[in-house]
Amino acid sequence: MTEFATEFTPVAAAIGGALIGLAAALMLLFEGRIAGISGILDGVFRRRGDEEAPPAWQAVFIGGMALGGLVLLVVQGSVERDFVMTNLELSPLLVIVAGLLVGFGTRLGSGCTSGHGVCGIPRLSGRSIVATLTFMAVAVATVFVTNHVFGFGGLS
């Protein structure tokens, strides 16, 4: 069976959550915009008029996310060590299909978990609360089906 990292790290999780919340609050305060990753990424790649470029902050935001992963790689020597699951054996086709389904879901839900869950719920947006509850219910169902119906999971 596949092994998953199970180390409980409440301090690291609290620090990470606080930093995500701080980034979302600063984005709303200084830019007047929601820090929803799918919307920001869409803004970088959306076609505009011939001369109009995407706002620089969107490219910087996405670039900062990628840079954060690269910094982690350099500092730790390996992203896998202590941070993500290891020994996960999935076909590239399954990973591509999963990615496309996530992209479809963010379009269908008019946003992603960062926009609705991190930014919408604190603003008491009813739409975001419903969207986040839907995301979580589908996530629970997906884990159950992949683990117990298809046997892909490693948690038992």
HUWO-V111011 format. One record per backbone hydrogen bond with DSSP energy under -0.5 kcal/mol. CO is the residue of the C=O (numbers start at 1). NH is the residue of the N-H. If there is no record, write none. Layout:
# HUWO-V111011
co = [CO | CO]
nh = [NH | NH]
This chain:
# HUWO-V111011
co = [3 | 7 | 9 | 10 | 11 | 12 | 13 | 14 | 15 | 16 | 17 | 18 | 19 | 20 | 21 | 22 | 23 | 24 | 25 | 26 | 27 | 27 | 27 | 28 | 34 | 35 | 36 | 37 | 38 | 39 | 40 | 41 | 42 | 49 | 55 | 55 | 56 | 57 | 58 | 59 | 60 | 61 | 62 | 63 | 64 | 65 | 66 | 67 | 68 | 69 | 70 | 71 | 72 | 73 | 80 | 80 | 87 | 88 | 91 | 92 | 93 | 94 | 95 | 96 | 97 | 98 | 99 | 100 | 101 | 102 | 103 | 104 | 105 | 106 | 107 | 112 | 113 | 113 | 114 | 115 | 116 | 119 | 120 | 120 | 121 | 124 | 125 | 126 | 127 | 128 | 129 | 130 | 131 | 132 | 133 | 134 | 135 | 136 | 137 | 138 | 139 | 140 | 141 | 142 | 143 | 144 | 144 | 145 | 145 | 146 | 146 | 154]
nh = [86 | 9 | 13 | 14 | 15 | 16 | 17 | 18 | 19 | 20 | 21 | 22 | 23 | 24 | 25 | 26 | 27 | 28 | 29 | 30 | 31 | 32 | 33 | 32 | 36 | 37 | 40 | 41 | 42 | 43 | 44 | 45 | 46 | 52 | 58 | 59 | 60 | 61 | 62 | 63 | 64 | 65 | 66 | 67 | 68 | 69 | 70 | 71 | 72 | 73 | 74 | 75 | 76 | 77 | 83 | 84 | 89 | 90 | 95 | 96 | 97 | 98 | 99 | 100 | 101 | 102 | 103 | 104 | 105 | 106 | 107 | 108 | 109 | 111 | 110 | 116 | 117 | 118 | 119 | 120 | 121 | 123 | 123 | 125 | 124 | 126 | 129 | 130 | 131 | 132 | 133 | 134 | 135 | 136 | 137 | 138 | 139 | 140 | 141 | 142 | 143 | 144 | 145 | 146 | 147 | 148 | 149 | 149 | 150 | 152 | 153 | 156]
